[in-house]
Amino acid sequence: MPRFKARTWVIVLATVFALLQLANVTGRDTPDSRNYLSYALSLRGDSKREAAAATIDYVCAGRHAEARRERSVDVVRFRSPGPVGRIPEECRRELWPEVDRRLRAGETTAHTVPFNSERFMRIFEARPGYPALLAPFVAVFGVTWGVWLSSVFVAAAGGVLVFLVLRALRAPTAVALTGQALYYALPVGTTAMRPMTEGLQLALTLAALWGCALALGGRTHAGAALIGGSLLLLFTVKHSQAMFLGLCLVAACAVIAVRRRRLDPALRVIAVVAGCAALGTVSAAGLLNHPSTNESLQDLLAHHFTLPDRADPWPEFWRLELNFWVEWLRRQFWQPLFIAALAAGAWGVLRQRPAYAAFLIAAAFSGVVNQAGHPDIAIGVRLIVVAWVLPVIGLPLLLERAASTMAALETPDARPASSADRAPDRV
């Protein structure tokens, strides 16, 4: 496939994905979204009351749109619009009193609007990366379309990064385009479109994986710059995830080095950059007084600090952790798409790009660690969503092997290309 044609298809896939997202311009937000949006509006220059009004209007419009869509297909209530039109006003009456009370009490020093206690809002104050990305979109296009366009930009960029990772691994263009399409079609694309940090975390994780692929292919300087830059930006988005990813990449280097009984230059570069990023994350988080592990535990177990703190949270946490994974596995066995995709993705990368497999599996595992740090079953898939990088990159490689095998059967003199035939797999 000619280079210009490949670029055209990348743009076409991203454009089709973006157009499909017009089906839901509003109604994607969660309670956390309002904190990030109010932060972005503060960066735009809005006062606290202006940011609160714009954020509440956005949240209430989303609730109204979602309720209207649900009512239109309700088998009993679709004949009459009912009280749907009152939802925006009821929503404002729900949200404004608490915000107004806190503003009158002087809680105006943070970037975020005080929808919750100052202690809880500190979690979002430590994550300026996503609001900084959101701010210019909101400033130019307004709140509704600015939030939507920023989400489209981040989600579409994630798919393009999947394409770039696969091309850096010398996968055929059609295989790389398959990976991009999978990113958009699987639940990972839906999660990336939500106005929260997960889409940006995915994009930065994929950028780091692109850097690993470049380093293994001999472009160590470019790879190191991508890995270091991605982890630095990830620190501003969610510093705990930056630490998890850095440590997981170091562990991947260690596994490969032990297996090969040597630490090759590319592995050394990746390990040094990722290790320094992880150590730097811990140091910077301490210096900046970011919320600690204990504070995260209290947030989880005290329901966002609305209940009394636990005197000894660790026993409760481990009990919840065990219960969470038992229930999580039960649900996965009931609907095994995710674990089946993980297994198939792991099989594909291990068979086709064994030297790169450790890095891809390590990045996916960082998503599992992120979920383990906050075992709340009610949140859904978004905390573990980074693990989807394994199937969106591994599954196309599995298809590549199947296509090579079919071609070999049609041409008896040909043989499927093995992983040893590809330059990026020779570390």
Buried (B, 14 or more C-beta within 10 A) or exposed (E): EEEEEBEEBBEEBBEEBBEBBEEBBBBBBBEBBBBBBBBBBBBBEBEBEBBBBBBBBBBBBBBBBBBBBEBEEEEEBEEEEEEBEEBBEEBBEEBBEEBEEBBEEEBEEBBBBBBBEBBBBBBBBBBBBBBBBBBBBBBEBEBBBBBBBBBBBBBBBBBBBBBBBBBBBBBBBBBBBBBBBBBBBBBBBBBBBBBBBBBBBBBBBBBBBBBBBBBBBBBBEBBBBBBBBBBBBBBBBBBBBBBBBBBBBBBBBBBBBEEEEEBBEBBBBBBBBBBBBBBBBBEBBEEEEBBEEEBBBBBBBBEBBEEEBBEEBEEEBEEBEEEBBEEBEEEBEEEEEBBEBBBBBBBBBBBBBBBBBBBBBBBBBBBBBBBBBBBEEEEEBBBBBBBBBBBBBBBBBBBBBEBBEEEBEEEEEEEBBEBEEBEBBBB
